[in-house]
Structures are given as C-alpha cells and as structure tokens.
Amino acid sequence: MANIKSAKKRILVNETKAARNKAIRSKVKTSIKKVEAAIAAGDKAAAQASLLSAITEIDKATTKGVYHKNTASRKVSRITKAVNAIA
C-alpha cells in the first residue's frame, strides 16, 4: 500500500480512468455484437443501421484515447467488410 500522498492519488486516478475505459470498451463491444448478430440473422437493413452506430461508438472511443487510431480503423474495416458481404 502506498504511503505517499501523491502515490495514493495516482492509485485513485488510475482506478477512475480504468473504470471509464472499461465502460467505453464495453459499449464498443456491445455495438459490434449487434452488427454481428444482424449479419448472422441475414438482415442487411438492420446490419447497416447497427453498423453506423458501431462506427460512431468506435470513433468516440478513439477520440477519448481508449483505442489507437489504427485499431479503430481495423475494427471499422472488418465489420464494414462483413456487412458488405451479406448477399
């Protein structure tokens, strides 16, 4: 356990940031799962609608520094490619 005041503060701040990042990552994962569920169901309209919201969530996470820009681009690319592959 930390004894120095600044170290105690760092612990608290890191916990707060970790909780925020976890919540944002969870939102992104949920939105991606919605897209994948629509793809599995073969519902192109629902997949495209959920794709837009997923891209928005990923972009927000990137802006907040939760994801690196290349990671975000990769995620967007993969789900977009999957949606476009629906016949």
Buried (B, 14 or more C-beta within 10 A) or exposed (E): EEEEEEEEEEEEEEEEEEEEBEEBEEBBEEBBEBBBEBBEEEBBEBBBBBBEEBBEBBBBBBEEEBBEEEEBEEBBEEBBEBBEEBE
